[in-house]
Amino acid sequence: MAPSQATDSLIDSPSLAELAAVKISELVFRGEIGPDDRVVEEHLCSRLGVSRAPVREGLRILEGSGLVVRRPRAGVRVASLSQNDVFEILTFREGLEQMAVTHLYRFTDDIASVDTTELDSALEKLADEFENGDDEFGRIEASYAFHTELVRLCGNTRIVASYRQITMQVKLCMSLNLRRLNTVESPSENVARHRELRGAVLSGDVNSALEAISGHGHDTFAREFLDTLPGGTARSAQWLDTRG
């Protein structure tokens, strides 16, 4: 192999720190490490089979994404969500998805001509995870991938980048939402709900598309969950009340 090819391969490969960040986040989304739990580097090193350096750097990556926080004399802990945190994540996520849909309709002459190959692939992956699998983390990943592809339809790289910037926080809310949905919605119903969302967004009617985003179920868990969290604001309750 030529030296340049070897260098390119190394550049394209994820670092141990990035891989550690992915594995640590998976433990959080699976609920194995809960909100406000202390993250002990030694335990993670043993669990992941890596040295302390990539674990430490992986935690720094997750700190930058908002999934973990570093507190004086308390070490690194999984972020705990206040009512206001949940309110801001949910409204920001929904706002970005609606912005993407608005942009799509404003700058696309024919919605029927939009390339939905990646979206449809993500939808089928979601269907497979929910109907044929039983892995909670796989379902979270598939759900997030579908919504990312939905946003990507708009073709605005800055909207997509803003959506991806809150990936970890959105996935944390998704994990809470899916646990709540498991008690009231079957896997096939979840898949049907996402198929309906795809259809509405690409219906050719921007108002129907925006209403579908708003009513999709991002906040299913929130009514019950917000009441259990500290530091709530009246805005959260008022926003939820307007959604029926």
C-alpha positions in Angstrom: 0.0 0.0 0.0 1.4 3.4 -0.9 2.1 5.8 2.0 -0.6 8.3 0.8 -3.2 5.5 0.8 -2.2 4.5 4.4 -2.5 8.1 5.5 -5.9 8.5 3.9 -7.1 5.4 5.7 -6.0 6.7 9.0 -7.7 10.0 8.5 -11.0 8.4 7.5 -11.0 6.0 10.5 -12.7 7.1 13.7 -10.3 7.6 16.6 -10.4 5.5 19.8 -11.8 8.5 21.6 -14.7 8.8 19.1 -15.4 5.1 19.4 -15.3 5.4 23.2 -17.8 8.3 23.0 -20.2 6.2 20.9 -20.0 3.3 23.4 -20.4 5.5 26.4 -23.4 7.2 24.9 -24.9 3.8 24.1 -24.7 2.9 27.8 -26.6 6.1 28.6 -29.3 5.6 26.0 -29.8 2.1 27.1 -30.4 3.4 30.6 -27.4 1.5 32.1 -26.0 4.9 33.2 -28.8 7.2 34.4 -29.2 10.9 34.6 -26.9 12.5 37.3 -25.1 9.1 37.7 -21.3 9.6 38.1 -19.3 8.3 35.2 -16.2 6.4 36.6 -13.4 6.3 34.2 -11.9 3.1 35.6 -15.2 1.3 35.2 -15.5 2.4 31.6 -12.0 1.4 30.8 -12.8 -2.1 32.1 -16.2 -2.2 30.3 -14.9 -1.0 27.0 -11.5 -2.7 27.1 -9.5 0.5 26.4 -7.0 2.6 28.3 -7.9 5.7 30.3 -6.8 8.2 27.6 -9.5 7.5 24.9 -12.1 7.2 27.7 -11.2 10.6 29.0 -11.2 12.1 25.5 -14.4 10.4 24.7 -16.0 12.0 27.8 -14.7 15.4 26.6 -16.5 14.8 23.3 -19.7 13.9 25.1 -19.3 16.9 27.4 -19.2 19.2 24.3 -22.4 17.6 23.1 -24.2 18.1 26.4 -24.7 14.4 27.3 -22.3 14.6 30.3 -21.3 17.4 32.6 -18.2 18.0 34.6 -18.7 19.4 38.1 -16.1 20.6 40.6 -15.4 17.9 43.2 -18.2 15.8 41.7 -16.4 14.5 38.6 -18.2 13.7 35.4 -21.9 12.9 35.5 -24.6 12.1 33.0 -26.6 15.2 32.4 -29.8 15.4 34.3 -32.7 17.1 32.5 -34.7 19.8 34.1 -38.2 20.7 32.9 -36.7 23.7 31.1 -34.1 21.5 29.4 -36.8 19.2 28.1 -38.9 22.2 27.0 -35.9 23.7 25.1 -34.8 20.5 23.5 -38.3 19.6 22.3 -39.2 23.0 21.0 -35.8 23.5 19.3 -36.0 20.1 17.6 -39.5 20.6 16.4 -38.7 24.2 15.3 -35.7 22.8 13.2 -37.9 20.1 11.6 -40.6 22.7 10.7 -37.9 25.1 9.4 -36.6 22.3 7.2 -40.1 21.5 5.9 -40.8 25.2 5.2 -37.5 25.5 3.4 -38.3 22.4 1.3 -41.6 23.8 0.2 -40.3 27.3 -0.5 -37.4 26.3 -2.7 -38.7 23.1 -4.4 -40.8 23.5 -7.5 -42.2 20.0 -7.4 -42.3 18.1 -4.1 -42.9 14.8 -6.1 -39.5 15.2 -7.7 -37.6 15.2 -4.4 -35.1 12.3 -4.0 -36.4 10.2 -1.0 -34.0 7.3 -1.5 -32.1 7.9 1.8 -35.3 8.7 3.7 -37.0 5.6 2.5 -34.0 3.5 3.4 -34.0 5.0 6.9 -37.7 4.3 7.2 -37.3 0.6 6.2 -34.4 0.3 8.7 -36.7 1.8 11.4 -39.4 -0.7 10.5 -37.0 -3.6 10.7 -35.7 -2.5 14.1 -39.2 -2.1 15.6 -41.0 -5.0 14.0 -38.2 -7.6 13.9 -35.8 -6.5 16.6 -36.0 -5.9 20.4 -32.9 -3.7 20.9 -33.8 -0.3 22.4 -30.6 1.3 21.3 -31.1 0.1 17.8 -34.6 1.6 17.8 -33.3 5.0 19.0 -30.6 5.0 16.3 -33.1 4.2 13.6 -35.6 6.8 14.8 -32.9 9.5 14.9 -31.6 8.5 11.5 -35.1 8.7 10.0 -35.7 12.2 11.4 -32.3 13.3 10.2 -33.0 12.2 6.7 -36.4 14.0 6.9 -34.6 17.2 7.8 -31.9 16.6 5.1 -34.6 16.7 2.4 -34.6 20.5 2.7 -31.1 20.6 1.1 -30.0 23.4 3.5 -26.7 22.2 5.1 -26.9 24.7 7.9 -30.3 23.5 9.0 -29.0 20.0 8.9 -25.9 20.9 10.8 -27.9 22.6 13.5 -30.1 19.5 13.9 -27.0 17.3 14.2 -25.5 19.6 16.7 -28.1 18.5 19.3 -27.9 14.9 18.4 -27.0 13.6 21.8 -29.7 15.6 23.6 -32.3 14.6 21.0 -31.4 11.0 21.4 -31.6 11.3 25.2 -35.2 12.6 24.8 -35.9 9.9 22.3 -34.8 7.2 24.7 -37.2 8.6 27.4 -40.0 8.9 24.8 -39.6 5.4 23.5 -39.8 4.0 27.0 -43.0 5.8 27.6 -44.4 4.9 24.2 -43.7 1.2 24.8 -46.5 1.2 27.3 -49.1 2.8 25.0 -48.0 2.0 21.4 -47.0 -1.3 19.7 -44.0 -1.4 17.4 -46.1 -1.7 14.3 -48.1 1.4 15.4 -44.8 3.3 15.8 -43.8 2.3 12.3 -47.2 3.3 10.9 -46.8 6.7 12.6 -43.5 7.3 10.9 -44.9 6.2 7.5 -47.8 8.7 8.0 -45.3 11.4 8.8 -43.3 10.7 5.6 -46.5 10.8 3.6 -47.6 14.1 5.1 -44.3 15.8 4.7 -44.2 14.9 1.0 -47.9 15.4 0.4 -47.5 18.7 -1.5 -49.4 20.6 1.2 -47.1 22.6 3.4 -49.7 23.1 6.1 -50.4 19.4 6.4 -46.7 18.8 6.5 -46.2 21.3 9.3 -49.1 19.9 11.3 -47.8 16.4 10.9 -44.4 17.5 12.4 -46.2 19.2 15.3 -48.4 16.2 16.0 -45.9 13.4 15.5 -45.4 12.6 19.1 -42.0 14.1 20.1 -43.5 15.0 23.5 -45.5 11.9 24.3 -43.4 11.3 27.5 -43.3 14.9 28.4 -46.6 15.3 30.2 -45.8 12.6 32.7 -42.0 13.2 32.8 -41.9 16.9 33.2 -43.8 16.8 36.5 -41.1 14.6 38.0 -38.2 16.9 37.2 -36.7 19.8 39.2 -36.6 23.5 38.1 -39.7 23.5 35.9 -41.1 26.6 34.3 -44.7 27.6 33.5 -43.8 27.7 29.8 -43.4 23.9 29.7 -46.9 23.2 31.0 -48.5 25.9 28.9 -46.8 24.6 25.8 -48.0 21.0 26.5 -51.5 22.2 27.2 -51.7 23.8 23.7 -50.9 20.4 22.1 -54.0 18.7 23.4 
